Amino acid sequence: MDNEFYNKQTDLSKIKIKLVTDYFLAWLNIISYHWNGKIFYIDLFCGPGCYEDGNISTPLIILEKTLRNQNLLDKVKNKLVFWFNDKNKDFVEKLYKNIEEKYENIQKEFKNFNSPFQIYITNYEMPNKEIEDIIKQIDGPIFAFLDPWGYSGISKNLVDIIVDKKMSECIFFFNYNRIQAAIFNNKVVETVSEIFGEENLDNLRKRLQNSNIYSHDKEMIILDEFVKYFSNNYTRYVVPFCFKKENNQTSHYIVFVTKHPLGQKIMKSIMAQESNNNTTGGYFTYIPSSPQLSFLTYDTFDSEKDNIKERLYKKYKGMELKFEELYAQEGYFTPYTVKQYFQIINELTKEGKVRVTYPPTKTGKERKHSYENLYRYGIVRFEE
Ligand SMILES: C[S@@+](CC[C@H](N)C(=O)[O-])C[C@H]1O[C@@H](n2cnc3c(N)ncnc32)[C@H](O)[C@@H]1O
């Protein structure tokens, strides 16, 4: 399968690329208002940038989309640094050639020091201490994409090094299929410990051995331990997006990690657009279309909404808090977006259980009730 990866672009790859590129551009736009120095896009498992069928893949798409966005480009001109790395020398050379051919002008401008961005391409095998040290020393926000085939090369330590930096975020590939098969394999215990933590691995094994669990429950237990570890005990956001095979078995996850509530809010709305099955498991899912499985393609929001309303009212009765805090606490493990929580708050308001207020604008004007204003300024009071 790995050898065939670059033969042809699959639908799963398309979705993955969309999540990464859409989020990157949204992130870059925000960062451009808050940071004056260099801004970094780092892809440590980049590949050649092209499939054999001629379609371009993430590295070239990211470059192209950034270049086409003139408004954004004006804001980040001379600040943006792209760093691509792959352990495969041929891929690195191909990517170099692809970039040079496609972006001849950039290269020329770059040499004249007028380039809108800088591009570095390296050839290291991860994990690599030198690379980690370079990342630690980078002074500026990083958006990193870590997309190996297997699971070696990704570690909690690497994700921490990236996400601990200011305004920095990371998307990585969680190879569920291979990892779940390796949990009880002592030969790869060190690599698996990088994913769950050494202490947690024992606990995970115990939980999995406990009873006759079904594969869905097994997956939830694995995901639960994984999210707990990567979120540093729920002190930062971990948003998983599940990719299923046509037979409905999970193949892998794309996982987003951020410290910032706005980051998770934006990523969730991007994931919601790409998800074709908001499962009750509480995360976004993409299942390749297949006539036999079309009955699975439904949105669970309508059936879940009443439960969420009841839970919120029970938990916050008599309390007042900012909507942003409420969403950060409650929307964290659900696939539901701010727009959907807006709907929930509106229904609770109609039922007389909630009152929403807004501070006036600087010029003393009243603020309109909208989901954007609710997220940015809204204060929600749960009536007794
Ligand atoms: C799934 S492909 C990446 C595809 C790429 N993100 C894209 O969208 O075109 C995985 C890449 O990771 C590289 N790779 C695998 N293990 C690696 C490691 N330990 N260190 C660096 N690169 C690695 C492979 O050579 C391969 O090109």
The ligand as a Tripos MOL2 file, in Angstrom:
@<TRIPOS>MOLECULE
LIG
   27    29     1     0     0
SMALL
NO_CHARGES

@<TRIPOS>ATOM
      1 C1          1.8040    9.6150    3.3290 C.3       1 LIG1
      2 S1          3.2660   10.0870    2.5650 S.3       1 LIG1
      3 C2          3.1690   11.8590    2.6440 C.3       1 LIG1
      4 C3          2.2500   12.4240    1.6580 C.3       1 LIG1
      5 C4          2.2270   13.9250    1.6540 C.3       1 LIG1
      6 N1          1.7600   14.4570    2.9200 N.3       1 LIG1
      7 C5          1.3240   14.4160    0.5380 C.2       1 LIG1
      8 O1          0.2000   14.8740    0.8080 O.co2     1 LIG1
      9 O2          1.7370   14.3150   -0.6120 O.co2     1 LIG1
     10 C6          4.4810    9.7400    3.7350 C.3       1 LIG1
     11 C7          5.8660   10.2460    3.4310 C.3       1 LIG1
     12 O3          6.6190   10.1680    4.6420 O.3       1 LIG1
     13 C8          7.9290    9.7750    4.3360 C.3       1 LIG1
     14 N2          8.4450    9.1590    5.5620 N.ar      1 LIG1
     15 C9          8.0280    7.9900    6.1140 C.ar      1 LIG1
     16 N3          8.6780    7.7710    7.2770 N.ar      1 LIG1
     17 C10         9.5020    8.8320    7.4540 C.ar      1 LIG1
     18 C11        10.4150    9.1860    8.4940 C.ar      1 LIG1
     19 N4         10.6050    8.3960    9.5390 N.pl3     1 LIG1
     20 N5         11.0770   10.3720    8.3910 N.ar      1 LIG1
     21 C12        10.8720   11.1890    7.3190 C.ar      1 LIG1
     22 N6         10.0360   10.8760    6.2990 N.ar      1 LIG1
     23 C13         9.3610    9.7220    6.3680 C.ar      1 LIG1
     24 C14         7.7820    8.8360    3.1520 C.3       1 LIG1
     25 O4          8.9700    8.7950    2.3860 O.3       1 LIG1
     26 C15         6.6070    9.4330    2.4000 C.3       1 LIG1
     27 O5          7.0360   10.2810    1.3540 O.3       1 LIG1
@<TRIPOS>BOND
     1     1     2 1
     2     2     3 1
     3     2    10 1
     4     3     4 1
     5     4     5 1
     6     5     6 1
     7     5     7 1
     8     7     8 2
     9     7     9 1
    10    10    11 1
    11    11    12 1
    12    11    26 1
    13    12    13 1
    14    13    14 1
    15    13    24 1
    16    14    15 ar
    17    14    23 ar
    18    15    16 ar
    19    16    17 ar
    20    17    18 ar
    21    17    23 ar
    22    18    19 1
    23    18    20 ar
    24    20    21 ar
    25    21    22 ar
    26    22    23 ar
    27    24    25 1
    28    24    26 1
    29    26    27 1
@<TRIPOS>SUBSTRUCTURE
     1 LIG1         1 GROUP 0 **** ****
